[in-house]
Amino acid sequence: MSPELAFALTLLLRMAVTAAFVVTASIITERSGPVIGALVASLPISAGPSYVFLALDHDAGFIAQGALASLPINAATMFLGLTYVLLAQRRSVVVSLGAAVAVWLGLAVLVRSVEWSLAGGIAVNVAAFAIVLPLTARFRHARMPLMIRRWYDIPLRAALVASLVATVVTLSATIGPAGSGILALYPVVFTSMMLLLQPRLGGPATAAVIAHGGWGLIGFGLAIVALNLTAVQLGSAASLGLALATCVAWNLGLWGWGRRKARIV
């Protein structure tokens, strides 16, 4: 596959898939609340296509190393969420989202400057979850206002998300390997949800979605670990399937646990 064709296919696929999932997640959030919306948003919607196209051009060893680099970036995404959740209670989407992205970029640059081992990547994730999950706990419950949807809402949301994805992917193709490594794992789904939902639902309600998403990122971290450990042994295709199954199983488990707790209460 030529580099130009691979880039074009990656761009189109990520634009279409990410836009579809983000719009779906935002509609689900408006109708069903922050928990279900967060479970959809924390699936590997953006990172998945990136790894598929990497697997088409590189061997399983490259995929395993890529997963190792991705693991600490997952911790950076946790702090992006924390920053947004805290600021969105009172600040505008521009301030809240802008500060969150700045925190993520700063941490991502720091992450890329370190030679990570699997144990180190796991440790930094455990530390991030131990810090972020308790701090966001009290922001997970917010009233979802009733929304009146206009005919242009869905096309406008899809176009907005697709444009954001195109910008990220295009930048990653022009700033070299180090910058590409950072932007390939940019949390485009979370930031798109922030951008779409806060003007419609308000800061506290959107923050509740992102706060619930932290639990889903644990599953994403487990999927990255599985990908790193199995890529060489099983091959890229099987290990990517296992990683996806890990994310889905984790989120289904969270959903089942939430329903069980609700029945008990």
C-alpha positions, 0 to 999 in steps of 0.5 A: 500500500502506497503511503499516499493511499494509506494516509487517505484511507486512514483520514477518511476512515477515522473521520467517518468512524469517529464522527459516527460514534461521537454523534451516536454517543452524544445522542445516547448521552442526551437520552440515557445519561452520562454513564452509557454515553461515557461507555460508548465514548471510551471505546477505542474509536480513534486509536483502533483505526490508527493501529489497524493501518499501522499493522498493514505497514509494519510487523507485529514487533512494531505494534507491540512497541507502539502499544508500549508507547501508548500505555503512558499516554492513556494516563495523560488522557486521564489528566485531560479529563480531570482538568476539563471536569474541574474547569467545566463546572464554571468555565466556558467550553473554550477555557475548559477544553483549551486548558485540558488539551494543553495539559494533555499535550504537555504530559504527552511531550513529557511521556515521549521523552522517557524510555518506558517499560511495561512495568513503568507504563502500568505503574503510571496508569495505576497512579493516574487512576488513583489520583483522578478517579477519587477527584472526579467522583463527586462530579459524576452525577448531574441532571441531563436537560431536555434537548430539542433537536433541530434538523441540522443538528446531526449533520453539523455535529458530524461535520464538526467532529470530522473536521477535528479528526482531519486536522489531527491526522493531517498535522500528524503527517507533517510534524515528524515521527515524534509528533506523530506518535503523540497525535496518533493517540490524541483523545479526539473522541473525548475532546469532540464530546466536550466540544459538542455537548457543553454548549447543549447540556452545560458544563456540569452535565458534560463533565459528568460524562467525562468523569464516568469515562475515566472508568472506561479508560481502565479497560483501554489501558488493559487492552494496550497491555494485552496488545503489547503482550500478545502482538508477537505471539499471536500476530497483529490481527489476533492481538488487535481483536483481543485488545478490542474484545478486552475494551468491550468486555470491560465496558459491558462489565461496568454497565452490568455492575451499574445495573446491579447497583441500581437494583440493590439501591 
